[in-house]
Amino acid sequence: MKILAHAGAIIGLYLAFSFALFLGLQVDPLYGNIGLVTVGILVASYVYFGFVSK
């Protein structure tokens, strides 16, 4: 169950990163920058809550 949760989180982070790149390259660079900062925060929280805070 733990492996599926990590796999789901990684897939979700990948999709969020891809959407942020789409926003930055196709829509507006400002939206892409905001999206990449958001993805960075999500990755940092995933690493912290998933591995560090145990």
MMTF fields as JSON, N, C-alpha, C and O atoms, coordinates in Angstrom:
{
  "mmtfVersion": "1.0.0",
  "mmtfProducer": "UNKNOWN",
  "numBonds": 215,
  "numAtoms": 216,
  "numGroups": 54,
  "numChains": 1,
  "numModels": 1,
  "chainsPerModel": [1],
  "groupsPerChain": [54],
  "chainIdList": ["A"],
  "bondAtomList": [4, 2, 8, 6, 12, 10, 16, 14, 20, 18, 24, 22, 28, 26, 32, 30, 36, 34, 40, 38, 44, 42, 48, 46, 52, 50, 56, 54, 60, 58, 64, 62, 68, 66, 72, 70, 76, 74, 80, 78, 84, 82, 88, 86, 92, 90, 96, 94, 100, 98, 104, 102, 108, 106, 112, 110, 116, 114, 120, 118, 124, 122, 128, 126, 132, 130, 136, 134, 140, 138, 144, 142, 148, 146, 152, 150, 156, 154, 160, 158, 164, 162, 168, 166, 172, 170, 176, 174, 180, 178, 184, 182, 188, 186, 192, 190, 196, 194, 200, 198, 204, 202, 208, 206, 212, 210],
  "bondOrderList": [1, 1, 1, 1, 1, 1, 1, 1, 1, 1, 1, 1, 1, 1, 1, 1, 1, 1, 1, 1, 1, 1, 1, 1, 1, 1, 1, 1, 1, 1, 1, 1, 1, 1, 1, 1, 1, 1, 1, 1, 1, 1, 1, 1, 1, 1, 1, 1, 1, 1, 1, 1, 1],
  "groupList": [{"groupName": "MET", "atomNameList": ["N", "CA", "C", "O"], "elementList": ["N", "C", "C", "O"], "formalChargeList": [0, 0, 0, 0], "bondAtomList": [1, 0, 2, 1, 3, 2], "bondOrderList": [1, 1, 2], "singleLetterCode": "M", "chemCompType": "L-PEPTIDE LINKING"}, {"groupName": "LYS", "atomNameList": ["N", "CA", "C", "O"], "elementList": ["N", "C", "C", "O"], "formalChargeList": [0, 0, 0, 0], "bondAtomList": [1, 0, 2, 1, 3, 2], "bondOrderList": [1, 1, 2], "singleLetterCode": "K", "chemCompType": "L-PEPTIDE LINKING"}, {"groupName": "ILE", "atomNameList": ["N", "CA", "C", "O"], "elementList": ["N", "C", "C", "O"], "formalChargeList": [0, 0, 0, 0], "bondAtomList": [1, 0, 2, 1, 3, 2], "bondOrderList": [1, 1, 2], "singleLetterCode": "I", "chemCompType": "L-PEPTIDE LINKING"}, {"groupName": "LEU", "atomNameList": ["N", "CA", "C", "O"], "elementList": ["N", "C", "C", "O"], "formalChargeList": [0, 0, 0, 0], "bondAtomList": [1, 0, 2, 1, 3, 2], "bondOrderList": [1, 1, 2], "singleLetterCode": "L", "chemCompType": "L-PEPTIDE LINKING"}, {"groupName": "ALA", "atomNameList": ["N", "CA", "C", "O"], "elementList": ["N", "C", "C", "O"], "formalChargeList": [0, 0, 0, 0], "bondAtomList": [1, 0, 2, 1, 3, 2], "bondOrderList": [1, 1, 2], "singleLetterCode": "A", "chemCompType": "L-PEPTIDE LINKING"}, {"groupName": "HIS", "atomNameList": ["N", "CA", "C", "O"], "elementList": ["N", "C", "C", "O"], "formalChargeList": [0, 0, 0, 0], "bondAtomList": [1, 0, 2, 1, 3, 2], "bondOrderList": [1, 1, 2], "singleLetterCode": "H", "chemCompType": "L-PEPTIDE LINKING"}, {"groupName": "GLY", "atomNameList": ["N", "CA", "C", "O"], "elementList": ["N", "C", "C", "O"], "formalChargeList": [0, 0, 0, 0], "bondAtomList": [1, 0, 2, 1, 3, 2], "bondOrderList": [1, 1, 2], "singleLetterCode": "G", "chemCompType": "PEPTIDE LINKING"}, {"groupName": "TYR", "atomNameList": ["N", "CA", "C", "O"], "elementList": ["N", "C", "C", "O"], "formalChargeList": [0, 0, 0, 0], "bondAtomList": [1, 0, 2, 1, 3, 2], "bondOrderList": [1, 1, 2], "singleLetterCode": "Y", "chemCompType": "L-PEPTIDE LINKING"}, {"groupName": "PHE", "atomNameList": ["N", "CA", "C", "O"], "elementList": ["N", "C", "C", "O"], "formalChargeList": [0, 0, 0, 0], "bondAtomList": [1, 0, 2, 1, 3, 2], "bondOrderList": [1, 1, 2], "singleLetterCode": "F", "chemCompType": "L-PEPTIDE LINKING"}, {"groupName": "SER", "atomNameList": ["N", "CA", "C", "O"], "elementList": ["N", "C", "C", "O"], "formalChargeList": [0, 0, 0, 0], "bondAtomList": [1, 0, 2, 1, 3, 2], "bondOrderList": [1, 1, 2], "singleLetterCode": "S", "chemCompType": "L-PEPTIDE LINKING"}, {"groupName": "GLN", "atomNameList": ["N", "CA", "C", "O"], "elementList": ["N", "C", "C", "O"], "formalChargeList": [0, 0, 0, 0], "bondAtomList": [1, 0, 2, 1, 3, 2], "bondOrderList": [1, 1, 2], "singleLetterCode": "Q", "chemCompType": "L-PEPTIDE LINKING"}, {"groupName": "VAL", "atomNameList": ["N", "CA", "C", "O"], "elementList": ["N", "C", "C", "O"], "formalChargeList": [0, 0, 0, 0], "bondAtomList": [1, 0, 2, 1, 3, 2], "bondOrderList": [1, 1, 2], "singleLetterCode": "V", "chemCompType": "L-PEPTIDE LINKING"}, {"groupName": "ASP", "atomNameList": ["N", "CA", "C", "O"], "elementList": ["N", "C", "C", "O"], "formalChargeList": [0, 0, 0, 0], "bondAtomList": [1, 0, 2, 1, 3, 2], "bondOrderList": [1, 1, 2], "singleLetterCode": "D", "chemCompType": "L-PEPTIDE LINKING"}, {"groupName": "PRO", "atomNameList": ["N", "CA", "C", "O"], "elementList": ["N", "C", "C", "O"], "formalChargeList": [0, 0, 0, 0], "bondAtomList": [1, 0, 2, 1, 3, 2], "bondOrderList": [1, 1, 2], "singleLetterCode": "P", "chemCompType": "L-PEPTIDE LINKING"}, {"groupName": "ASN", "atomNameList": ["N", "CA", "C", "O"], "elementList": ["N", "C", "C", "O"], "formalChargeList": [0, 0, 0, 0], "bondAtomList": [1, 0, 2, 1, 3, 2], "bondOrderList": [1, 1, 2], "singleLetterCode": "N", "chemCompType": "L-PEPTIDE LINKING"}, {"groupName": "THR", "atomNameList": ["N", "CA", "C", "O"], "elementList": ["N", "C", "C", "O"], "formalChargeList": [0, 0, 0, 0], "bondAtomList": [1, 0, 2, 1, 3, 2], "bondOrderList": [1, 1, 2], "singleLetterCode": "T", "chemCompType": "L-PEPTIDE LINKING"}],
  "groupTypeList": [0, 1, 2, 3, 4, 5, 4, 6, 4, 2, 2, 6, 3, 7, 3, 4, 8, 9, 8, 4, 3, 8, 3, 6, 3, 10, 11, 12, 13, 3, 7, 6, 14, 2, 6, 3, 11, 15, 11, 6, 2, 3, 11, 4, 9, 7, 11, 7, 8, 6, 8, 11, 9, 1],
  "groupIdList": [1, 2, 3, 4, 5, 6, 7, 8, 9, 10, 11, 12, 13, 14, 15, 16, 17, 18, 19, 20, 21, 22, 23, 24, 25, 26, 27, 28, 29, 30, 31, 32, 33, 34, 35, 36, 37, 38, 39, 40, 41, 42, 43, 44, 45, 46, 47, 48, 49, 50, 51, 52, 53, 54],
  "secStructList": [7, 2, 2, 2, 2, 2, 2, 2, 2, 2, 2, 2, 2, 2, 2, 2, 2, 2, 2, 2, 2, 2, 0, 0, 0, 0, 0, 7, 2, 2, 2, 2, 2, 2, 2, 2, 2, 2, 2, 2, 2, 2, 2, 2, 2, 2, 2, 0, 0, 0, 0, 0, 7, 7],
  "xCoordList": [0.831, 0.0, 0.871, 0.547, 1.965, 2.861, 3.5, 3.697, 3.819, 4.436, 3.452, 3.834, 2.193, 1.185, 0.962, 0.737, 1.024, 0.861, 2.013, 1.791, 3.237, 4.392, 4.32, 4.622, 3.926, 3.806, 2.746, 2.946, 1.625, 0.581, 1.039, 0.721, 1.786, 2.298, 3.288, 3.253, 4.159, 5.141, 4.452, 4.829, 3.442, 2.699, 1.981, 1.968, 1.39, 0.726, 1.693, 1.374, 2.881, 3.882, 4.357, 4.591, 4.498, 4.895, 3.837, 4.169, 2.567, 1.488, 1.432, 1.192, 1.651, 1.663, 2.837, 2.689, 3.992, 5.165, 4.917, 5.258, 4.326, 4.027, 3.038, 3.186, 2.032, 1.057, 1.705, 1.366, 2.635, 3.344, 4.194, 4.27, 4.831, 5.602, 4.684, 5.021, 3.527, 2.565, 2.144, 2.097, 1.839, 1.439, 2.553, 2.298, 3.779, 4.901, 5.244, 5.628, 5.111, 5.521, 4.402, 4.672, 3.159, 2.058, 1.163, 0.609, 1.018, 0.048, 0.756, 0.627, 1.499, 2.171, 3.33, 3.137, 4.513, 5.648, 5.438, 5.975, 4.668, 4.4, 3.65, 3.977, 2.646, 1.903, 2.806, 2.666, 3.726, 4.671, 5.573, 5.846, 6.042, 6.895, 6.135, 6.663, 4.896, 4.081, 3.853, 3.917, 3.589, 3.384, 4.622, 4.522, 5.789, 7.029, 7.353, 7.859, 7.074, 7.277, 6.328, 6.717, 5.086, 4.111, 4.554, 4.449, 5.044, 5.529, 6.73, 6.852, 7.609, 8.75, 8.309, 8.875, 7.296, 6.773, 6.146, 6.32, 5.413, 4.802, 5.854, 5.694, 6.927, 7.999, 8.684, 8.971, 8.948, 9.59, 8.707, 9.203, 7.406, 6.513, 6.387, 6.268, 6.411, 6.378, 7.606, 7.498, 8.764, 9.998, 9.991, 10.377, 9.554, 9.562, 8.581, 8.958, 7.335, 6.336, 6.448, 6.021, 7.018, 7.127, 8.354, 8.322, 9.444, 10.68, 11.355, 11.899, 11.326, 12.118, 11.425, 12.071, 10.137, 9.466, 8.994, 8.063, 9.605, 9.158, 9.821, 9.557],
  "yCoordList": [-1.202, 0.0, 1.259, 2.25, 1.206, 2.362, 2.645, 3.803, 1.592, 1.77, 2.425, 3.295, 2.012, 2.617, 4.089, 4.907, 4.418, 5.816, 6.669, 7.775, 6.162, 6.906, 7.01, 8.061, 5.935, 5.969, 6.975, 7.72, 7.004, 7.975, 9.404, 10.289, 9.631, 10.977, 11.411, 12.557, 10.515, 10.853, 11.126, 12.051, 10.324, 10.559, 11.905, 12.646, 12.22, 13.513, 14.676, 15.689, 14.535, 15.597, 15.761, 16.88, 14.65, 14.717, 15.439, 16.262, 15.128, 15.792, 17.287, 18.103, 17.646, 19.058, 19.779, 20.912, 19.131, 19.716, 19.899, 20.937, 18.895, 18.996, 20.126, 20.86, 20.265, 21.344, 22.709, 23.667, 22.804, 24.07, 24.416, 25.58, 23.418, 23.683, 24.116, 25.022, 23.473, 23.881, 25.335, 26.108, 25.7, 27.075, 28.049, 29.108, 27.69, 28.584, 28.712, 29.79, 27.63, 27.659, 28.062, 28.655, 27.758, 28.004, 29.178, 29.853, 29.426, 30.427, 31.736, 32.724, 31.743, 32.962, 32.548, 31.723, 33.092, 32.707, 32.965, 32.234, 33.989, 34.257, 33.096, 32.681, 32.571, 31.425, 30.197, 29.415, 30.041, 28.927, 29.044, 28.052, 30.259, 30.467, 30.199, 29.578, 30.669, 30.399, 28.896, 28.365, 28.219, 26.777, 26.021, 25.065, 26.43, 25.748, 25.978, 25.074, 27.158, 27.405, 26.526, 25.966, 26.407, 25.556, 24.096, 23.404, 23.628, 22.245, 22.053, 21.01, 23.038, 22.946, 22.822, 22.042, 23.593, 23.497, 22.134, 21.548, 21.624, 20.298, 19.199, 18.277, 19.292, 18.294, 18.368, 17.337, 19.575, 19.727, 19.169, 18.51, 19.427, 18.89, 17.379, 16.701, 16.835, 15.374, 14.725, 13.72, 15.302, 14.744, 14.885, 13.957, 16.037, 16.252, 15.318, 14.615, 15.312, 14.504, 13.026, 12.185, 12.698, 11.295, 10.592, 9.382, 11.332, 10.669, 11.24, 10.485, 12.537, 13.166, 13.135, 12.862, 13.409, 13.625, 12.351, 12.395, 11.235, 9.981, 9.744, 8.734],
  "zCoordList": [0.0, 0.0, 0.0, -0.655, 0.735, 0.811, -0.549, -0.918, -1.287, -2.6, -3.564, -4.347, -3.509, -4.387, -4.049, -4.94, -2.777, -2.377, -2.908, -3.401, -2.81, -3.335, -4.854, -5.421, -5.508, -6.97, -7.393, -8.353, -6.692, -7.006, -6.793, -7.588, -5.721, -5.449, -6.527, -6.975, -6.942, -7.974, -9.307, -10.026, -9.637, -10.877, -10.818, -11.801, -9.679, -9.522, -9.648, -10.271, -9.056, -9.167, -10.607, -11.063, -11.318, -12.725, -13.558, -14.412, -13.309, -14.043, -13.721, -14.61, -12.465, -12.085, -12.752, -13.208, -12.81, -13.462, -14.957, -15.525, -15.588, -17.017, -17.293, -18.27, -16.434, -16.618, -16.413, -17.107, -15.464, -15.252, -16.471, -16.863, -17.07, -18.285, -19.422, -20.184, -19.538, -20.563, -20.367, -21.324, -19.128, -18.861, -19.225, -19.799, -18.892, -19.156, -20.621, -21.076, -21.369, -22.768, -23.718, -24.762, -23.382, -24.305, -23.906, -24.773, -22.614, -22.177, -21.833, -22.556, -20.731, -20.275, -19.372, -18.478, -19.577, -18.742, -17.251, -16.419, -16.907, -15.49, -14.849, -13.737, -15.549, -15.022, -14.884, -13.944, -15.824, -15.742, -14.538, -13.861, -14.263, -13.095, -11.803, -10.88, -11.742, -10.56, -10.404, -9.295, -11.515, -11.479, -11.043, -10.274, -11.519, -11.136, -9.665, -9.0, -9.151, -7.721, -6.911, -5.885, -7.373, -6.686, -6.702, -5.689, -7.839, -7.931, -7.005, -6.363, -6.93, -6.013, -4.568, -3.802, -4.195, -2.829, -2.589, -1.521, -3.582, -3.445, -3.318, -2.518, -4.101, -4.012, -2.655, -2.047, -2.178, -0.871, 0.238, 1.152, 0.165, 1.201, 1.094, 2.115, -0.118, -0.293, 0.333, 1.035, 0.076, 0.644, 2.164, 2.874, 2.664, 4.106, 4.819, 5.756, 4.376, 5.053, 4.729, 5.52, 3.571, 3.175, 3.725, 3.949, 3.95, 4.317, 5.566, 6.372, 5.73, 6.784, 8.15, 9.162, 8.187, 9.477, 10.158, 10.962, 9.858, 10.479, 11.781, 12.433]
}
